[in-house]
Amino acid sequence: MKYGLVVIYIHGSETNFRNLHKGILRGIAYGDIKGDHAVVLVGWGWKQDIDYWIIRNSWGTEWGDAGYGMVERHHNSLGINNFIYYAIL
């Protein structure tokens, strides 16, 4: 069985997310709140003792680091754990 893209529905209207340039977005937990923006999960990493997800946003290269951003793992930042979708190929 193969899996396709992982799409995550997050709370994208949060100010710190909208204005992300570089660095890891941290400390924005949203519990069970419904999302309002979809992003693609493209990987994960670890830097300065922080685990993070790497996401690709559709807002162009001016957002984040050339269209990509890092969101802290394990704290449901932006509600990232609430709505996860993927295709089974």
MIDOSE-1310 file (N, C-alpha, C; in nm, 2 decimals, decimal comma, always signed):
residues 89
mkyg	+0,08/-0,12/+0,00/+0,00/+0,00/+0,00/+0,09/+0,12/+0,00; +0,05/+0,22/-0,08/+0,13/+0,35/-0,09/+0,04/+0,46/-0,04; +0,10/+0,56/+0,01/+0,02/+0,68/+0,06/+0,06/+0,80/-0,01; -0,03/+0,89/-0,04/-0,01/+1,01/-0,11/+0,02/+1,13/-0,01
lvvi	-0,01/+1,25/-0,06/+0,02/+1,37/+0,02/-0,06/+1,36/+0,15; +0,00/+1,43/+0,25/-0,07/+1,44/+0,38/-0,12/+1,59/+0,39; -0,25/+1,61/+0,39/-0,31/+1,74/+0,40/-0,36/+1,76/+0,54; -0,33/+1,88/+0,60/-0,37/+1,91/+0,74/-0,45/+2,04/+0,74
yihg	-0,56/+2,03/+0,80/-0,65/+2,15/+0,82/-0,62/+2,22/+0,95; -0,57/+2,34/+0,95/-0,52/+2,41/+1,07/-0,60/+2,54/+1,09; -0,57/+2,61/+1,20/-0,62/+2,74/+1,23/-0,53/+2,84/+1,17; -0,54/+2,86/+1,04/-0,45/+2,95/+0,96/-0,48/+3,10/+0,97
setn	-0,59/+3,14/+1,03/-0,61/+3,28/+1,05/-0,54/+3,34/+1,17; -0,47/+3,26/+1,24/-0,39/+3,30/+1,36/-0,29/+3,40/+1,31; -0,27/+3,51/+1,38/-0,18/+3,62/+1,34/-0,04/+3,57/+1,32; +0,02/+3,50/+1,42/+0,16/+3,46/+1,41/+0,18/+3,36/+1,29
frnl	+0,08/+3,28/+1,25/+0,09/+3,20/+1,14/+0,09/+3,28/+1,01; -0,01/+3,37/+1,00/-0,02/+3,46/+0,88/+0,11/+3,54/+0,85; +0,18/+3,58/+0,96/+0,30/+3,66/+0,95/+0,43/+3,59/+0,96; +0,43/+3,45/+0,95/+0,55/+3,37/+0,97/+0,65/+3,40/+0,86
hkgi	+0,77/+3,42/+0,90/+0,88/+3,45/+0,80/+0,98/+3,34/+0,81; +1,05/+3,33/+0,92/+1,15/+3,22/+0,95/+1,13/+3,17/+1,09; +1,19/+3,06/+1,12/+1,19/+3,01/+1,26/+1,08/+2,91/+1,28; +1,06/+2,86/+1,40/+0,96/+2,76/+1,43/+0,85/+2,82/+1,50
lrgi	+0,73/+2,80/+1,45/+0,61/+2,86/+1,52/+0,58/+2,77/+1,64; +0,57/+2,84/+1,76/+0,56/+2,76/+1,88/+0,45/+2,82/+1,97; +0,39/+2,74/+2,06/+0,31/+2,78/+2,17/+0,17/+2,83/+2,12; +0,12/+2,78/+2,02/-0,02/+2,82/+1,97/-0,11/+2,70/+1,96
aygd	-0,15/+2,65/+2,08/-0,23/+2,53/+2,09/-0,38/+2,57/+2,08; -0,45/+2,49/+2,00/-0,59/+2,52/+1,98/-0,69/+2,41/+2,01; -0,65/+2,30/+2,08/-0,74/+2,20/+2,12/-0,82/+2,15/+2,01; -0,96/+2,15/+2,03/-1,05/+2,09/+1,93/-1,11/+2,19/+1,83
ikgd	-1,06/+2,31/+1,83/-1,12/+2,42/+1,75/-1,11/+2,37/+1,60; -1,21/+2,41/+1,52/-1,21/+2,37/+1,38/-1,11/+2,46/+1,30; -1,05/+2,40/+1,20/-0,95/+2,47/+1,12/-1,02/+2,56/+1,02; -0,94/+2,64/+0,95/-0,99/+2,72/+0,84/-0,89/+2,74/+0,73
havv	-0,79/+2,65/+0,73/-0,69/+2,66/+0,62/-0,62/+2,53/+0,60; -0,60/+2,48/+0,48/-0,53/+2,36/+0,45/-0,38/+2,38/+0,41; -0,29/+2,30/+0,46/-0,15/+2,30/+0,43/-0,11/+2,15/+0,40; +0,01/+2,14/+0,34/+0,06/+2,00/+0,31/+0,18/+1,97/+0,40
lvgw	+0,17/+1,86/+0,47/+0,28/+1,82/+0,55/+0,39/+1,76/+0,46; +0,51/+1,81/+0,47/+0,61/+1,76/+0,38/+0,73/+1,69/+0,46; +0,73/+1,71/+0,59/+0,84/+1,65/+0,66/+0,84/+1,69/+0,81; +0,95/+1,65/+0,88/+0,96/+1,69/+1,01/+1,11/+1,70/+1,04
gwkq	+1,14/+1,76/+1,16/+1,28/+1,78/+1,19/+1,30/+1,81/+1,34; +1,42/+1,84/+1,38/+1,46/+1,87/+1,52/+1,56/+1,97/+1,52; +1,54/+2,08/+1,59/+1,64/+2,19/+1,59/+1,63/+2,26/+1,73; +1,74/+2,29/+1,79/+1,75/+2,36/+1,92/+1,65/+2,29/+2,02
didy	+1,65/+2,16/+2,03/+1,57/+2,08/+2,12/+1,42/+2,10/+2,10; +1,38/+2,13/+1,97/+1,24/+2,15/+1,94/+1,21/+2,06/+1,82; +1,11/+1,97/+1,84/+1,06/+1,88/+1,73/+0,96/+1,97/+1,65; +0,97/+1,96/+1,52/+0,87/+2,04/+1,44/+0,83/+1,97/+1,31
wiir	+0,71/+2,01/+1,27/+0,66/+1,97/+1,14/+0,71/+2,07/+1,03; +0,74/+2,02/+0,91/+0,76/+2,11/+0,80/+0,64/+2,11/+0,71; +0,58/+2,23/+0,69/+0,46/+2,23/+0,61/+0,48/+2,32/+0,49; +0,40/+2,30/+0,38/+0,41/+2,38/+0,26/+0,27/+2,46/+0,26
nswg	+0,28/+2,58/+0,24/+0,16/+2,67/+0,24/+0,13/+2,71/+0,09; +0,01/+2,75/+0,06/-0,03/+2,79/-0,07/-0,02/+2,94/-0,09; +0,04/+3,01/+0,00/+0,04/+3,16/-0,01/+0,16/+3,22/-0,08; +0,23/+3,14/-0,15/+0,35/+3,18/-0,23/+0,48/+3,19/-0,15
tewg	+0,58/+3,23/-0,21/+0,71/+3,22/-0,16/+0,74/+3,34/-0,06; +0,65/+3,44/-0,05/+0,67/+3,54/+0,04/+0,64/+3,50/+0,19; +0,56/+3,40/+0,20/+0,52/+3,35/+0,33/+0,63/+3,25/+0,38; +0,66/+3,25/+0,51/+0,75/+3,16/+0,57/+0,89/+3,16/+0,51
dagy	+0,95/+3,05/+0,49/+1,08/+3,04/+0,43/+1,06/+2,99/+0,29; +1,03/+3,08/+0,19/+1,01/+3,04/+0,05/+0,88/+2,95/+0,03; +0,78/+2,98/+0,12/+0,66/+2,90/+0,11/+0,64/+2,79/+0,20; +0,75/+2,76/+0,28/+0,75/+2,65/+0,37/+0,76/+2,71/+0,51
gmve	+0,71/+2,63/+0,61/+0,72/+2,68/+0,75/+0,74/+2,56/+0,84; +0,78/+2,59/+0,96/+0,80/+2,49/+1,07/+0,71/+2,52/+1,18; +0,63/+2,41/+1,23/+0,54/+2,43/+1,33/+0,57/+2,32/+1,44; +0,58/+2,37/+1,56/+0,62/+2,28/+1,67/+0,53/+2,16/+1,68
rhhn	+0,59/+2,04/+1,70/+0,52/+1,91/+1,72/+0,48/+1,89/+1,86; +0,39/+1,80/+1,89/+0,36/+1,75/+2,02/+0,28/+1,84/+2,11; +0,23/+1,96/+2,06/+0,16/+2,05/+2,14/+0,03/+2,10/+2,06; -0,01/+2,03/+1,96/-0,13/+2,06/+1,88/-0,13/+2,21/+1,83
slgi	-0,01/+2,26/+1,80/+0,00/+2,40/+1,75/-0,09/+2,42/+1,63; -0,17/+2,52/+1,64/-0,26/+2,56/+1,53/-0,37/+2,45/+1,51; -0,38/+2,36/+1,60/-0,48/+2,25/+1,58/-0,43/+2,15/+1,48; -0,30/+2,14/+1,46/-0,24/+2,06/+1,35/-0,27/+1,91/+1,37
nnfi	-0,31/+1,86/+1,49/-0,34/+1,72/+1,51/-0,48/+1,69/+1,49; -0,57/+1,79/+1,47/-0,71/+1,76/+1,47/-0,77/+1,70/+1,34; -0,72/+1,75/+1,22/-0,78/+1,71/+1,10/-0,67/+1,68/+1,00; -0,64/+1,55/+0,98/-0,53/+1,50/+0,90/-0,59/+1,41/+0,79
yyai	-0,56/+1,44/+0,66/-0,62/+1,36/+0,55/-0,50/+1,31/+0,46; -0,51/+1,19/+0,41/-0,42/+1,14/+0,32/-0,48/+1,04/+0,22; -0,42/+1,03/+0,11/-0,48/+0,93/+0,01/-0,40/+0,80/+0,01; -0,48/+0,69/+0,00/-0,42/+0,56/-0,01/-0,42/+0,53/-0,16
l	-0,31/+0,50/-0,22/-0,29/+0,48/-0,36/-0,30/+0,33/-0,39
